[in-house]
Amino acid sequence: MPITSHHKNIALYMVKCVVGFVAIMGVGAAFSIPDVTWVVISMLLVLSPDSKEVIPLTTTRIKANLVASFISVACVFLVPNVTLAICIAIIITILACELLNLMSASRPALAAIVIVSLHPAGVHLWSTALERVAAVAAGCIMGLLLTFIFHRQLHFRQRILGSGLGGDA
């Protein structure tokens, strides 16, 4: 069975996910960060297996995640009931995604709401919500970095090979 561009995209996606996971875990261990779970989850939600529109899709997902994160924080602080706060954040986030033309990234944004809003019982709401916003932002940044590194290199190599500079001599 011949290797297609689809197979290459899937392989590249696997490598990006594993490299991102290992890098985040390594940074977490090096700096004694106790929990990098939300950073990993946010990074994985931002990455895309499709290389055709990967950079615009990644940036759209990052914008939607950040919008959702800030909406979540506002709702959690303004609405005393967490369940109600999350429901309101879901509605406002979907409306914001629609208004900002970010609907293609609404699903990862909804996951960001849960990441930011839910916290263990007895944990201080302010610190947890703000730590989770930072985790979502860090995961988004890591996803964007991986996208640029892997896909800029890929496009650069394709241009060189396509121009005959790196082809068979």
C-alpha positions in Angstrom: 0.0 0.0 0.0 1.6 3.3 -1.0 2.1 6.0 1.5 -0.2 8.9 0.8 -0.2 12.5 2.0 -3.0 11.5 4.4 -0.7 8.9 6.0 2.1 11.5 6.3 -0.4 14.0 7.9 -1.4 11.4 10.5 2.2 10.5 11.2 3.1 14.2 11.6 0.1 14.7 13.9 1.3 11.8 16.1 4.8 13.2 16.3 3.5 16.7 17.2 1.3 15.3 19.9 4.0 13.1 21.4 6.7 15.8 21.2 4.3 18.3 22.8 3.4 15.9 25.6 7.0 15.1 26.3 8.1 18.7 26.2 5.4 19.8 28.6 6.1 16.9 31.0 9.8 17.8 30.9 9.2 21.4 31.6 6.8 20.5 34.4 9.5 18.2 36.0 12.3 20.6 35.5 10.5 23.5 37.1 8.7 21.3 39.7 5.2 22.3 38.4 2.9 19.9 40.3 0.2 19.5 37.6 0.6 20.1 33.9 -2.5 18.1 33.0 -4.5 21.1 31.8 -1.6 22.4 29.7 -1.3 19.0 28.0 -5.0 18.9 27.3 -5.1 22.4 26.0 -2.2 21.8 23.7 -3.8 18.6 22.3 -7.0 20.4 21.7 -5.2 23.1 19.6 -3.2 20.7 17.4 -4.7 19.6 14.1 -4.1 16.5 12.0 -4.9 18.4 8.7 -1.9 20.1 7.2 -3.8 22.1 4.6 -5.2 24.7 6.9 -3.2 23.9 10.0 -1.9 27.4 10.9 -5.3 29.3 10.4 -7.1 26.5 12.3 -4.6 26.5 15.1 -4.8 30.3 15.6 -8.7 30.1 15.4 -8.7 27.5 18.1 -6.3 29.6 20.3 -8.5 32.6 19.9 -11.7 30.6 20.8 -9.9 29.0 23.8 -8.8 32.3 25.2 -12.2 33.9 24.7 -13.8 30.9 26.5 -11.3 31.0 29.3 -12.0 34.7 30.1 -15.7 34.2 29.8 -15.4 31.2 32.2 -13.5 33.2 34.8 -16.1 36.0 34.6 -19.0 33.6 35.0 -17.4 31.7 37.8 -16.8 34.9 39.7 -20.2 36.5 39.0 -22.4 33.4 39.4 -22.2 31.6 42.8 -23.5 28.3 41.5 -20.7 26.5 39.4 -23.2 24.5 37.4 -25.2 27.6 36.4 -21.9 29.5 35.8 -20.7 26.8 33.4 -24.1 26.8 31.6 -24.0 30.6 31.1 -20.4 30.4 30.0 -21.3 27.8 27.4 -24.1 30.0 26.0 -21.9 33.2 26.0 -19.0 31.4 24.5 -21.0 29.9 21.6 -22.5 33.4 21.0 -19.0 35.0 21.1 -17.6 32.3 18.8 -20.4 33.0 16.3 -19.9 36.8 16.5 -16.1 36.5 16.2 -16.3 34.0 13.4 -14.7 31.3 15.5 -17.4 28.6 15.3 -15.0 26.1 13.8 -13.2 26.1 17.1 -16.2 26.2 19.4 -15.7 22.6 20.6 -12.2 23.1 22.0 -13.4 26.4 23.5 -16.2 24.5 25.3 -13.6 22.2 26.7 -11.7 25.2 28.0 -14.8 26.3 29.9 -14.7 23.0 31.8 -11.0 23.2 32.4 -11.2 26.7 33.8 -14.5 26.4 35.7 -14.3 23.1 37.5 -12.1 22.9 40.6 -11.8 20.5 43.5 -13.9 21.1 46.6 -12.2 23.3 49.1 -9.8 24.9 46.6 -9.7 28.7 46.4 -11.8 29.7 43.4 -9.6 32.7 42.4 -6.3 30.9 42.3 -7.7 27.8 40.6 -9.5 29.7 37.9 -6.5 31.9 37.1 -4.1 29.0 37.2 -6.3 27.1 34.7 -6.5 30.2 32.4 -2.7 30.2 32.5 -2.6 26.5 31.7 -5.0 26.9 28.8 -2.9 29.8 27.5 0.4 27.8 27.9 -1.1 24.8 26.1 -2.3 27.0 23.3 1.2 28.6 23.0 2.8 25.2 22.9 0.4 24.0 20.3 1.1 27.1 18.2 4.9 26.6 18.6 4.6 23.0 17.5 2.5 23.9 14.5 4.9 26.6 13.4 8.0 24.4 13.9 6.6 21.3 12.2 4.6 23.0 9.4 7.0 25.8 8.6 9.8 23.2 8.2 7.6 21.1 6.1 6.6 23.9 3.8 10.2 25.1 3.6 11.4 21.6 2.5 8.6 21.3 0.0 9.6 24.6 -1.6 13.2 23.6 -1.8 12.4 20.1 -3.2 9.8 21.6 -5.5 12.2 24.1 -6.9 14.7 21.3 -7.8 17.3 22.5 -5.3 17.0 19.4 -3.1 15.9 16.9 -5.7 17.8 14.0 -7.3 20.9 15.3 -9.1 
